[in-house]
């Protein structure tokens, strides 16, 4: 995201700008899946209380698909197609909420949340793939090196932000039931919806 926002105005100076970012996302998550597979087949079936399969496996796939969505959304954003950007964001949010609630109700399992989010991301990715020209260019090593030199500090920033943003749930789990933590997360998510208004501005 930071790389797109920073370098998009100079896109013509970088060969295969879009695909270098897009294939980097694919490569990173493919490596994660290989590492997870090696752990699983080596006899490690849990990590931090989560099952490696299907839990962590599905989460990595979800993160990849959401990363691809974010890539496409940011490309729309920097091209100043505000109407399309807003419609896409609203569509994704409505579809995600609908599918997650439906699948959680039908499956009566936390996997309904993950599967619902994955289905949302797949549908969104299909829409973006049809309407974008990603895939016509090749990965460029020089472009990748410039982008990664700029972006690598933000990797740790993003990881720390995600960790701190979810630490409260792990803390509350020691004092409350999982159902209570789930209700807290739902209430927090609903309360956080107002962020969408001023972030969009």
C-alpha positions as protocol buffer text, in pm:
chain_id: "A"
residue {
  index: 1
  type: UNK
  ca { x: 0 y: 0 z: 0 }
}
residue {
  index: 2
  type: UNK
  ca { x: 273 y: 247 z: 100 }
}
residue {
  index: 3
  type: UNK
  ca { x: 476 y: 164 z: -212 }
}
residue {
  index: 4
  type: UNK
  ca { x: 176 y: 222 z: -440 }
}
residue {
  index: 5
  type: UNK
  ca { x: 90 y: 554 z: -276 }
}
residue {
  index: 6
  type: UNK
  ca { x: 455 y: 667 z: -282 }
}
residue {
  index: 7
  type: UNK
  ca { x: 563 y: 560 z: -632 }
}
residue {
  index: 8
  type: UNK
  ca { x: 245 y: 562 z: -842 }
}
residue {
  index: 9
  type: UNK
  ca { x: 311 y: 915 z: -971 }
}
residue {
  index: 10
  type: UNK
  ca { x: 647 y: 786 z: -1105 }
}
residue {
  index: 11
  type: UNK
  ca { x: 502 y: 458 z: -1236 }
}
residue {
  index: 12
  type: UNK
  ca { x: 642 y: 516 z: -1584 }
}
residue {
  index: 13
  type: UNK
  ca { x: 995 y: 511 z: -1443 }
}
residue {
  index: 14
  type: UNK
  ca { x: 950 y: 156 z: -1312 }
}
residue {
  index: 15
  type: UNK
  ca { x: 918 y: -144 z: -1541 }
}
residue {
  index: 16
  type: UNK
  ca { x: 629 y: -379 z: -1459 }
}
residue {
  index: 17
  type: UNK
  ca { x: 527 y: -163 z: -1161 }
}
residue {
  index: 18
  type: UNK
  ca { x: 188 y: -329 z: -1104 }
}
residue {
  index: 19
  type: UNK
  ca { x: 290 y: -688 z: -1161 }
}
residue {
  index: 20
  type: UNK
  ca { x: 605 y: -658 z: -952 }
}
residue {
  index: 21
  type: UNK
  ca { x: 390 y: -569 z: -651 }
}
residue {
  index: 22
  type: UNK
  ca { x: 120 y: -822 z: -740 }
}
residue {
  index: 23
  type: UNK
  ca { x: 357 y: -1116 z: -785 }
}
residue {
  index: 24
  type: UNK
  ca { x: 548 y: -1019 z: -470 }
}
residue {
  index: 25
  type: UNK
  ca { x: 225 y: -1067 z: -276 }
}
residue {
  index: 26
  type: UNK
  ca { x: 180 y: -1410 z: -435 }
}
residue {
  index: 27
  type: UNK
  ca { x: 538 y: -1515 z: -369 }
}
residue {
  index: 28
  type: UNK
  ca { x: 534 y: -1422 z: 1 }
}
residue {
  index: 29
  type: UNK
  ca { x: 214 y: -1612 z: 69 }
}
residue {
  index: 30
  type: UNK
  ca { x: 327 y: -1912 z: -134 }
}
residue {
  index: 31
  type: UNK
  ca { x: 638 y: -1930 z: 85 }
}
residue {
  index: 32
  type: UNK
  ca { x: 418 y: -1911 z: 396 }
}
residue {
  index: 33
  type: UNK
  ca { x: 203 y: -2200 z: 269 }
}
residue {
  index: 34
  type: UNK
  ca { x: 515 y: -2409 z: 197 }
}
residue {
  index: 35
  type: UNK
  ca { x: 651 y: -2340 z: 548 }
}
residue {
  index: 36
  type: UNK
  ca { x: 313 y: -2428 z: 702 }
}
residue {
  index: 37
  type: UNK
  ca { x: 301 y: -2749 z: 497 }
}
residue {
  index: 38
  type: UNK
  ca { x: 651 y: -2846 z: 613 }
}
residue {
  index: 39
  type: UNK
  ca { x: 555 y: -2789 z: 977 }
}
residue {
  index: 40
  type: UNK
  ca { x: 233 y: -2986 z: 936 }
}
residue {
  index: 41
  type: UNK
  ca { x: 395 y: -3288 z: 771 }
}
residue {
  index: 42
  type: UNK
  ca { x: 677 y: -3276 z: 1028 }
}
residue {
  index: 43
  type: UNK
  ca { x: 424 y: -3348 z: 1301 }
}
residue {
  index: 44
  type: UNK
  ca { x: 347 y: -2995 z: 1426 }
}
residue {
  index: 45
  type: UNK
  ca { x: -31 y: -2968 z: 1408 }
}
residue {
  index: 46
  type: UNK
  ca { x: -85 y: -2663 z: 1632 }
}
residue {
  index: 47
  type: UNK
  ca { x: 69 y: -2319 z: 1672 }
}
residue {
  index: 48
  type: UNK
  ca { x: -31 y: -2067 z: 1942 }
}
residue {
  index: 49
  type: UNK
  ca { x: -348 y: -2268 z: 2010 }
}
residue {
  index: 50
  type: UNK
  ca { x: -453 y: -2273 z: 1644 }
}
residue {
  index: 51
  type: UNK
  ca { x: -466 y: -2583 z: 1425 }
}
residue {
  index: 52
  type: UNK
  ca { x: -220 y: -2556 z: 1138 }
}
residue {
  index: 53
  type: UNK
  ca { x: -481 y: -2723 z: 916 }
}
residue {
  index: 54
  type: UNK
  ca { x: -737 y: -2594 z: 846 }
}
residue {
  index: 55
  type: UNK
  ca { x: -713 y: -2281 z: 1065 }
}
residue {
  index: 56
  type: UNK
  ca { x: -374 y: -2126 z: 983 }
}
residue {
  index: 57
  type: UNK
  ca { x: -383 y: -2261 z: 628 }
}
residue {
  index: 58
  type: UNK
  ca { x: -714 y: -2084 z: 560 }
}
residue {
  index: 59
  type: UNK
  ca { x: -599 y: -1767 z: 737 }
}
residue {
  index: 60
  type: UNK
  ca { x: -291 y: -1741 z: 510 }
}
residue {
  index: 61
  type: UNK
  ca { x: -512 y: -1787 z: 203 }
}
residue {
  index: 62
  type: UNK
  ca { x: -749 y: -1521 z: 338 }
}
residue {
  index: 63
  type: UNK
  ca { x: -462 y: -1276 z: 399 }
}
residue {
  index: 64
  type: UNK
  ca { x: -333 y: -1336 z: 44 }
}
residue {
  index: 65
  type: UNK
  ca { x: -676 y: -1272 z: -111 }
}
residue {
  index: 66
  type: UNK
  ca { x: -733 y: -962 z: 102 }
}
residue {
  index: 67
  type: UNK
  ca { x: -385 y: -837 z: 10 }
}
residue {
  index: 68
  type: UNK
  ca { x: -474 y: -878 z: -357 }
}
residue {
  index: 69
  type: UNK
  ca { x: -798 y: -687 z: -299 }
}
residue {
  index: 70
  type: UNK
  ca { x: -609 y: -411 z: -122 }
}
residue {
  index: 71
  type: UNK
  ca { x: -367 y: -389 z: -414 }
}
residue {
  index: 72
  type: UNK
  ca { x: -652 y: -342 z: -662 }
}
residue {
  index: 73
  type: UNK
  ca { x: -833 y: -95 z: -437 }
}
residue {
  index: 74
  type: UNK
  ca { x: -520 y: 115 z: -397 }
}
residue {
  index: 75
  type: UNK
  ca { x: -462 y: 120 z: -772 }
}
residue {
  index: 76
  type: UNK
  ca { x: -817 y: 255 z: -814 }
}
residue {
  index: 77
  type: UNK
  ca { x: -756 y: 500 z: -531 }
}
residue {
  index: 78
  type: UNK
  ca { x: -434 y: 650 z: -672 }
}
residue {
  index: 79
  type: UNK
  ca { x: -587 y: 675 z: -1021 }
}
residue {
  index: 80
  type: UNK
  ca { x: -839 y: 912 z: -854 }
}
residue {
  index: 81
  type: UNK
  ca { x: -1140 y: 710 z: -963 }
}
residue {
  index: 82
  type: UNK
  ca { x: -1315 y: 798 z: -639 }
}
residue {
  index: 83
  type: UNK
  ca { x: -1661 y: 683 z: -743 }
}
residue {
  index: 84
  type: UNK
  ca { x: -1539 y: 334 z: -837 }
}
residue {
  index: 85
  type: UNK
  ca { x: -1323 y: 314 z: -523 }
}
residue {
  index: 86
  type: UNK
  ca { x: -1613 y: 402 z: -292 }
}
residue {
  index: 87
  type: UNK
  ca { x: -1854 y: 161 z: -467 }
}
residue {
  index: 88
  type: UNK
  ca { x: -1599 y: -122 z: -449 }
}
residue {
  index: 89
  type: UNK
  ca { x: -1536 y: -62 z: -77 }
}
residue {
  index: 90
  type: UNK
  ca { x: -1907 y: -55 z: 5 }
}
residue {
  index: 91
  type: UNK
  ca { x: -1974 y: -366 z: -207 }
}
residue {
  index: 92
  type: UNK
  ca { x: -1695 y: -562 z: -38 }
}
residue {
  index: 93
  type: UNK
  ca { x: -1806 y: -463 z: 313 }
}
residue {
  index: 94
  type: UNK
  ca { x: -2173 y: -549 z: 253 }
}
residue {
  index: 95
  type: UNK
  ca { x: -2083 y: -880 z: 86 }
}
residue {
  index: 96
  type: UNK
  ca { x: -1841 y: -970 z: 368 }
}
residue {
  index: 97
  type: UNK
  ca { x: -2091 y: -901 z: 647 }
}
residue {
  index: 98
  type: UNK
  ca { x: -2367 y: -1090 z: 463 }
}
residue {
  index: 99
  type: UNK
  ca { x: -2160 y: -1400 z: 387 }
}
residue {
  index: 100
  type: UNK
  ca { x: -1994 y: -1414 z: 730 }
}
residue {
  index: 101
  type: UNK
  ca { x: -2322 y: -1392 z: 922 }
}
residue {
  index: 102
  type: UNK
  ca { x: -2485 y: -1646 z: 688 }
}
residue {
  index: 103
  type: UNK
  ca { x: -2203 y: -1901 z: 710 }
}
residue {
  index: 104
  type: UNK
  ca { x: -2152 y: -1863 z: 1085 }
}
residue {
  index: 105
  type: UNK
  ca { x: -2526 y: -1925 z: 1129 }
}
residue {
  index: 106
  type: UNK
  ca { x: -2527 y: -2226 z: 893 }
}
residue {
  index: 107
  type: UNK
  ca { x: -2202 y: -2388 z: 1009 }
}
residue {
  index: 108
  type: UNK
  ca { x: -2233 y: -2284 z: 1374 }
}
residue {
  index: 109
  type: UNK
  ca { x: -1854 y: -2260 z: 1382 }
}
residue {
  index: 110
  type: UNK
  ca { x: -1577 y: -2001 z: 1383 }
}
residue {
  index: 111
  type: UNK
  ca { x: -1475 y: -2144 z: 1044 }
}
residue {
  index: 112
  type: UNK
  ca { x: -1787 y: -1977 z: 904 }
}
residue {
  index: 113
  type: UNK
  ca { x: -1617 y: -1641 z: 964 }
}
residue {
  index: 114
  type: UNK
  ca { x: -1299 y: -1740 z: 782 }
}
residue {
  index: 115
  type: UNK
  ca { x: -1478 y: -1912 z: 493 }
}
residue {
  index: 116
  type: UNK
  ca { x: -1718 y: -1618 z: 454 }
}
residue {
  index: 117
  type: UNK
  ca { x: -1428 y: -1373 z: 439 }
}
residue {
  index: 118
  type: UNK
  ca { x: -1245 y: -1598 z: 187 }
}
residue {
  index: 119
  type: UNK
  ca { x: -1553 y: -1622 z: -39 }
}
residue {
  index: 120
  type: UNK
  ca { x: -1589 y: -1242 z: -26 }
}
residue {
  index: 121
  type: UNK
  ca { x: -1225 y: -1196 z: -121 }
}
residue {
  index: 122
  type: UNK
  ca { x: -1252 y: -1452 z: -407 }
}
residue {
  index: 123
  type: UNK
  ca { x: -1558 y: -1280 z: -554 }
}
residue {
  index: 124
  type: UNK
  ca { x: -1391 y: -938 z: -523 }
}
residue {
  index: 125
  type: UNK
  ca { x: -1069 y: -1068 z: -681 }
}
residue {
  index: 126
  type: UNK
  ca { x: -1260 y: -1215 z: -975 }
}
residue {
  index: 127
  type: UNK
  ca { x: -1427 y: -878 z: -1032 }
}
residue {
  index: 128
  type: UNK
  ca { x: -1096 y: -689 z: -1011 }
}
residue {
  index: 129
  type: UNK
  ca { x: -916 y: -939 z: -1236 }
}
residue {
  index: 130
  type: UNK
  ca { x: -1175 y: -902 z: -1511 }
}
residue {
  index: 131
  type: UNK
  ca { x: -1161 y: -522 z: -1493 }
}
residue {
  index: 132
  type: UNK
  ca { x: -783 y: -470 z: -1465 }
}
residue {
  index: 133
  type: UNK
  ca { x: -481 y: -523 z: -1688 }
}
residue {
  index: 134
  type: UNK
  ca { x: -263 y: -703 z: -1431 }
}
residue {
  index: 135
  type: UNK
  ca { x: -104 y: -1002 z: -1598 }
}
residue {
  index: 136
  type: UNK
  ca { x: 22 y: -836 z: -1917 }
}
residue {
  index: 137
  type: UNK
  ca { x: 362 y: -745 z: -1779 }
}
residue {
  index: 138
  type: UNK
  ca { x: 646 y: -938 z: -1614 }
}
residue {
  index: 139
  type: UNK
  ca { x: 807 y: -924 z: -1271 }
}
residue {
  index: 140
  type: UNK
  ca { x: 1102 y: -682 z: -1263 }
}
residue {
  index: 141
  type: UNK
  ca { x: 1390 y: -732 z: -1018 }
}
residue {
  index: 142
  type: UNK
  ca { x: 1506 y: -368 z: -1023 }
}
residue {
  index: 143
  type: UNK
  ca { x: 1157 y: -240 z: -950 }
}
residue {
  index: 144
  type: UNK
  ca { x: 1120 y: -497 z: -673 }
}
residue {
  index: 145
  type: UNK
  ca { x: 1449 y: -396 z: -507 }
}
residue {
  index: 146
  type: UNK
  ca { x: 1353 y: -26 z: -508 }
}
residue {
  index: 147
  type: UNK
  ca { x: 1007 y: -98 z: -366 }
}
residue {
  index: 148
  type: UNK
  ca { x: 1133 y: -336 z: -96 }
}
residue {
  index: 149
  type: UNK
  ca { x: 1405 y: -93 z: 18 }
}
residue {
  index: 150
  type: UNK
  ca { x: 1134 y: 169 z: 67 }
}
residue {
  index: 151
  type: UNK
  ca { x: 874 y: -65 z: 218 }
}
residue {
  index: 152
  type: UNK
  ca { x: 1059 y: -301 z: 452 }
}
residue {
  index: 153
  type: UNK
  ca { x: 1037 y: -78 z: 765 }
}
residue {
  index: 154
  type: UNK
  ca { x: 658 y: -71 z: 724 }
}
residue {
  index: 155
  type: UNK
  ca { x: 647 y: -453 z: 739 }
}
residue {
  index: 156
  type: UNK
  ca { x: 751 y: -442 z: 1106 }
}
residue {
  index: 157
  type: UNK
  ca { x: 522 y: -145 z: 1167 }
}
residue {
  index: 158
  type: UNK
  ca { x: 226 y: -335 z: 1020 }
}
residue {
  index: 159
  type: UNK
  ca { x: 307 y: -652 z: 1214 }
}
residue {
  index: 160
  type: UNK
  ca { x: 336 y: -460 z: 1543 }
}
residue {
  index: 161
  type: UNK
  ca { x: 13 y: -271 z: 1472 }
}
residue {
  index: 162
  type: UNK
  ca { x: -173 y: -594 z: 1400 }
}
residue {
  index: 163
  type: UNK
  ca { x: -30 y: -757 z: 1713 }
}
residue {
  index: 164
  type: UNK
  ca { x: -128 y: -464 z: 1936 }
}
residue {
  index: 165
  type: UNK
  ca { x: -468 y: -440 z: 1769 }
}
residue {
  index: 166
  type: UNK
  ca { x: -550 y: -799 z: 1862 }
}
residue {
  index: 167
  type: UNK
  ca { x: -367 y: -829 z: 2194 }
}
residue {
  index: 168
  type: UNK
  ca { x: -677 y: -718 z: 2387 }
}
residue {
  index: 169
  type: UNK
  ca { x: -866 y: -1030 z: 2272 }
}
residue {
  index: 170
  type: UNK
  ca { x: -595 y: -1263 z: 2403 }
}
residue {
  index: 171
  type: UNK
  ca { x: -589 y: -1074 z: 2735 }
}
residue {
  index: 172
  type: UNK
  ca { x: -967 y: -1086 z: 2771 }
}
residue {
  index: 173
  type: UNK
  ca { x: -967 y: -1459 z: 2696 }
}
residue {
  index: 174
  type: UNK
  ca { x: -792 y: -1517 z: 3029 }
}
residue {
  index: 175
  type: UNK
  ca { x: -1080 y: -1353 z: 3218 }
}
residue {
  index: 176
  type: UNK
  ca { x: -1387 y: -1420 z: 2999 }
}
residue {
  index: 177
  type: UNK
  ca { x: -1535 y: -1702 z: 2792 }
}
residue {
  index: 178
  type: UNK
  ca { x: -1477 y: -1729 z: 2417 }
}
residue {
  index: 179
  type: UNK
  ca { x: -1840 y: -1627 z: 2361 }
}
residue {
  index: 180
  type: UNK
  ca { x: -1781 y: -1307 z: 2560 }
}
residue {
  index: 181
  type: UNK
  ca { x: -1466 y: -1233 z: 2361 }
}
residue {
  index: 182
  type: UNK
  ca { x: -1662 y: -1290 z: 2039 }
}
residue {
  index: 183
  type: UNK
  ca { x: -1933 y: -1045 z: 2149 }
}
residue {
  index: 184
  type: UNK
  ca { x: -1665 y: -793 z: 2246 }
}
residue {
  index: 185
  type: UNK
  ca { x: -1503 y: -827 z: 1903 }
}
residue {
  index: 186
  type: UNK
  ca { x: -1839 y: -782 z: 1727 }
}
residue {
  index: 187
  type: UNK
  ca { x: -1925 y: -473 z: 1933 }
}
residue {
  index: 188
  type: UNK
  ca { x: -1577 y: -327 z: 1877 }
}
residue {
  index: 189
  type: UNK
  ca { x: -1603 y: -386 z: 1500 }
}
residue {
  index: 190
  type: UNK
  ca { x: -1943 y: -215 z: 1483 }
}
residue {
  index: 191
  type: UNK
  ca { x: -1811 y: 78 z: 1687 }
}
residue {
  index: 192
  type: UNK
  ca { x: -1508 y: 104 z: 1457 }
}
residue {
  index: 193
  type: UNK
  ca { x: -1723 y: 144 z: 1146 }
}
residue {
  index: 194
  type: UNK
  ca { x: -1715 y: 523 z: 1191 }
}
residue {
  index: 195
  type: UNK
  ca { x: -1345 y: 507 z: 1100 }
}
residue {
  index: 196
  type: UNK
  ca { x: -1450 y: 439 z: 740 }
}
residue {
  index: 197
  type: UNK
  ca { x: -1597 y: 789 z: 714 }
}
residue {
  index: 198
  type: UNK
  ca { x: -1291 y: 995 z: 803 }
}
residue {
  index: 199
  type: UNK
  ca { x: -1039 y: 750 z: 650 }
}
residue {
  index: 200
  type: UNK
  ca { x: -1223 y: 793 z: 320 }
}
residue {
  index: 201
  type: UNK
  ca { x: -1201 y: 1169 z: 355 }
}
